[in-house]
Amino acid sequence: MLDEARSLPPIQSGYVTSRVMRLQIADGGEGHTWELRPVDLSKSHEKTYDDGRLDDLLELYRENVPVECMHFLAAYDPRPIGLLVWARMTWNNTVWLIDIRVRSNKQRRGVGRRLLGELREKAVQLGVRGISVETQINNYPALCFYRNNGFRIAGFNDSLYTNNDLVDQDVACFLFQALNSRVLNAH
């Protein structure tokens, strides 16, 4: 499967947005409050993560997940238009959605939703308790996509990338989709 995924033409990863989320943290003695709110930008923000070459993406995560433990799902129309990379995390019985990308000219047409649906089916077959994914609070399109597809915000890390993540508002946002019916019924 890895060789097949490597043979796919590159699909660049990035986004353009005129809206972001802003995170404010208040430490009130014994209490601690995190507040996340959408903010409109005066001009669009564009971010490119990579040029779409699979080996560059794999290199980023190789330290955490060996390549041979990664799995790939692809969408075609008739050429490749979307790619999803995931791994099973046995230590906490979840699936980690490492990356999902769709060609920019094919976005907002259900390709990502279909890839997520396939991942959900695989996760249920594996019997895991849920799917986790990480993005950034300034990636408003990704946050909306995940939340519209059944994920909930599960936490933040304001020092994951640098010591200035909160100041730069480039804070890691973790989302989770429970697959266990007991957890689903509690929400």
N, C-alpha and C positions, 0 to 999 in steps of 0.2 A: 504493500500500500504506500510506503514511503517513496519508492521509486516512481510510482504513478503520480503521487502528489508533487514530486520534484519536477516532473515533466510538464506540469501545468504552466501556462504563460503567467508572468507576474500579475498580481492584483494588488495595486497600491493600497496602503492603509492610511487613512486620515479623515478629516472632517472639516466642514465649514459651518459656522453658526453665528447667529446674531444674538444669541441668548446663552447665558451660562448660569451655573448655580454658584452662590457665594455661601461660604461656611463661616459662621461666627461661633466662637467658643467662649463661654462665660464660666469662670471658676468662682463659685459662691461659697467658699469654705468647705463644708461637707458635700455640697451638691456640685454637679458639673453639668452644664447644658451645652448641647450642640444644636445649632439652628442652621438649617439649609434652606435658602430661598432663591428662586429664579430672579435673574437680573437681565434686563435688555441692554445690549451693548450699543454704543454710538456708531460703531462700524463693525463689520463682520470680522470674526476671528477665524483664521485658517491654520490647521496643524497637519503636518504630514509626519507619520511615524516611520515609514520606510518606503522603499521603492517596489516592494511587492515580491522580492525574491524569497522563496521559502526557506532557503538555507540561512539567510540573514535572520529571519524570524526564529527559526529553531535555535540558532546560536544564543539568542537572548534568554531562552528558557532552559537550555541544556544543563545549567548548573542545578536547577530544581527538579527537572524531569528528564530522564534519559530519552533520547529521540526514539529508541525502540519501544518506549512506553506510551508514546503519543499516537493518537488516532486521528484520522482525517475524514471529513465528509465534504463532497464537492457538489455544486449545482452546475448544470450545463444548459446552453440555449443556442445553438448546439455546442458552442465552444464554452470553456469554463468561465462562469460569471460569478461564482461565489465559493468560498472556502471556509471551513470551520475546523479548528484544531482543538482537541480535548484530551484529557488524561484522567484515568481513574485514580482517586486518592484513597487507598485502602486504610490509611491511618485514621481517617474520620468518615469513611464510608460515603464519600461524595464523588461527583464528577466535577472536575475543574475545566471550565470553558476557558481555554487559553487564548484563543483568538477567533474572531469571526470577521470576515470582510466580503464585500460585494462590490463589483465594478461600479464606479460612480454613475455611469449611464444606465445601470440596471437597478439602482437603489429605489426604494419606496414602491416596489412591485411584488413584494411578498417572498423574495428569494431568501432573505435572512430569516424570516418567520418559518419558512419551510425547513431550512437547515436546523433551526432551533427545535422544530418539531421532531426531526429525525434524531437529534441528540436526546431529546426527552424520551423518545421510544427506547433508545439504546440504554439510557440510564435506568428506566423502569425494568427492562430485561435484566440488567445487572443487579437489581435489587438495592440500589443505593438510596440514601435518604434524601438526596437533593443535588442541585447543580449550583456551583458558585462561580462568580466572575468578578473581575476587578476592572474598573475604569477610573476616570478622573472626574472631579466635579465640574471642570470646565468643558467636558465633552457632553454637552447637553443632548445632542442627538442620540448618543449611545445610552445615556440615562433614560431618555424617553422610550427608546426601543426596548430596553430590557424591562422597564416597568410595564409597558404596554403588552409585554409577552409573559407576564406572570411572575416577574422577579420583584423582590422587595429590597429596600436598602437595609443592609445588615450591619453596617459600621463604616468607620473611616480610619485612616492612618495619616496624620498630618506631618509625618516625618519619613515616609517610605522612600521617596526619591531623593530629597535633599533636606537640609535642616531649615530651609526657607519655604517649604511647601505651603504652609498656611499663609504666609505673607504674599507669596506668589499666586495663591489660590489655585494651586496645582495639586490638590489633595486627593489621595487614593480613596475611592469609594467602592466598597464591597457590596455586592448584591447576591441574593440567594433565592432559589426557587425550591421549595419543599416538595418532595414527591411522596412523602409519608402521609397517608390519609388522616392520621390523628393530628398531625401538625396543620394540615390544610384546613381541617374543620375548626381549629382554634382561632383562625383569623377571620 
